[in-house]
Amino acid sequence: MSTVRGLQIRLAIKAFMNIHLRTGSFLMIAGLLATAGCHTTDSVSAGRNIADVFVDVAHICHDAKSNGDTWDYMWADDDQLYSFGCDSKGYGAKNAMNLNFNRLKGSDWNALTGQLVNPMVEYGLNGAYLTDHSTKLVERDWSKIPRGPNWKVTGADCIDGVFYAFVAENWYGNQKAFGGDRLDSAMRQTVKNMSLIKSTDKGLTWTRPMAANAEMPMWTNKMFSTAFFFKYGQNGGNTQRDSQDKYVYAMSNDGYWNSGSAFYLGRVLRAKIGNLNAADWEYFSNGTWSSNLNLATPVPGLPNGENKCTMGTPVWLAALHKYVAPVWYDTGDYHEWYFPKDVTFSFYQADHPWGPWAYVGATSALEFIGDRTGNAHRWYGPVFSPKFITAHPDGSVTAIMLFSGSTWENTPNSLYKNNSCPVTFYPQPQPKLLETYNDTAANYSDVWNYQTNRNVGDWNNDVHVTTNAGSYCEFKFTGAGIEVLSEKFHDMGEIKVALDGVSQGRYQLYQDPMPRLYRIPVFRKMDLPPGRHTVRVTNAATNGAFCLVDGFRVFSKP
């Protein structure tokens, strides 16, 4: 951008601020600053605004053979997927490690097969921590609070044939924050001293070594300590969008594994990322770029200052010309590490990595997942993979979201796995919820059992259940959209759905061993002509499995 053009923009912004300083026009100013300081050859082209988002929890894939969290897939130049896992055995390690590195084979997101590549022994067994001012790892006594940090991975990617991952020192929420002299007031897991490691042999060996990352971390400022790469496609992507062919972008919060307070954006020349030198990086600062991390400013439009800032992997949706990012946070206070009341995944969109970002929608764990035992089953750590993005004829785009969750037992029914589910982004407004009707609003054939006081999260705490093949229910409604609510569990079967007498196919209520899912929209139809309709649900299971009806959501036109 020419000096004259830059001066014109700065003068225009100054005049605008003089007139509108007290009108709450911060985001507009931020957008002008971003354009002025971060202009690229195609940055003037805006994408299609995302009007709605739907998280399809009815199609969760639960990989019972995996163990761990922070599954950020790398789509490599060999078309394979690779991923780190943390605090776990990954896919078959003999011991649970602080880090492990795995390969996932397969072309379908819900049918991948994992295999351990590297147990990352130098980063220690699960819970092994660094002693004060030392590179020595001490094995953890799980009956005691550790005295130092252990290693975790955040974001990872394959860029031009080389694997990269951010590793950092983590202090759990029952430890003194950042290794200081007091706990974090919100009992968050604090993070500091991050480094970038790389592998040129598909994960068999990595540099920098752990000892170098402990002695001389690349970043000692917690403002950039939990970074995730922006992802564009296989092998780092190949687009000129926002000069992505020249730069690698990464976003970090201000030093928290969960519920951070601000987001900061960094970038490095693609030709220099392999140097593993923090001096090569620069940071978004009030609409321009600075090599001084202390001058970095929060990325506008994200929930800065609200303890709602934990990043997953931002991904580029080429069909919509938009970036989308999953942001997650704990809700409710907790006094024992780590048992939040709830965890929310929220989604944001932007035309550029530097924003301004805009909120799209959210889904929380308590909306759909529970357990009769009272365990705090909560999802966390959402990321997107660019390998699994599908554009639809109606203009919407579906991206596969990966996540893990608590509790952390290495058992098939734990959420502490490599889980995934589809998330669809719509450029047009979707039908709006009119009303949720209880299961008692439907008419039932014979051999149904009405159950109350189930205390597992069902709508109005009651359901209708049958094991009789062929038993059905009918629900009449007036609207333009319908969802049939049920549960998913490993004792459930299959249903057939008909709408206005026309078959809509079969739908699974069965879910492989994992916590029970409740209030699940197992059937969803959003493009009905407004008017009177009838939906029929029939038990298609012939093996005595349960068929359950919990309720119905009726929608109007947008």
Number of C-alpha atoms within 10 A of each C-alpha: 10 7 8 9 11 13 12 13 17 15 12 13 18 14 12 14 15 10 10 13 13 9 8 9 12 15 15 14 20 20 18 18 20 24 19 20 18 19 17 15 10 11 15 12 11 13 18 16 18 23 16 19 22 15 20 19 21 24 18 19 18 25 23 19 16 23 27 28 29 28 30 30 25 30 26 22 17 10 14 16 24 26 24 29 27 22 25 28 24 33 23 18 18 10 14 21 25 26 29 30 23 23 22 20 15 13 14 9 19 17 13 14 15 21 18 18 22 19 27 19 13 13 22 25 25 19 23 22 25 22 15 11 9 10 15 15 19 17 14 18 10 8 6 7 11 22 16 23 26 27 26 24 27 26 28 29 29 26 22 15 17 18 25 24 24 20 26 27 25 28 26 24 22 18 24 20 24 23 18 9 9 11 19 19 8 12 21 25 24 28 32 26 23 29 28 25 20 24 18 14 11 21 21 12 14 18 14 15 13 22 15 13 21 20 12 13 22 19 20 15 16 19 24 27 30 35 33 26 26 28 29 22 24 23 20 26 18 13 13 14 19 20 16 20 15 16 18 22 23 22 26 27 28 25 30 30 24 24 26 27 18 25 28 25 27 26 23 20 17 16 12 14 19 17 12 17 15 16 13 13 21 20 26 25 24 18 24 18 20 16 17 13 23 12 12 23 18 22 24 24 20 22 21 18 12 12 19 24 26 30 30 31 29 27 24 27 23 16 15 20 17 21 22 27 26 22 26 27 24 25 15 10 12 14 11 10 13 17 18 18 15 19 24 20 23 19 24 23 28 23 24 24 27 28 22 22 23 19 19 18 16 17 17 19 18 18 15 20 23 21 16 11 8 8 12 18 25 24 23 27 26 26 26 28 26 24 22 16 22 15 16 12 6 9 13 19 22 21 23 22 27 27 23 25 23 20 17 17 14 18 15 17 18 20 29 31 31 25 22 24 20 25 18 19 26 21 17 15 12 18 20 15 17 16 12 15 19 19 24 17 13 18 12 19 11 11 14 17 13 14 11 12 11 12 13 20 21 25 19 16 14 21 23 20 19 21 21 20 19 17 18 23 19 18 20 15 20 16 24 23 25 28 20 24 27 26 27 30 18 16 15 20 23 19 24 19 23 16 18 12 11 10 12 16 10 17 15 19 26 17 21 19 17 22 21 21 25 24 23 23 23 21 21 15 16 17 15 17 13 13 11 12 18 14 22 23 23 23 24 23 20 13 10 13 20 25 30 27 24 24 26 27 19 21 25 21 17 10
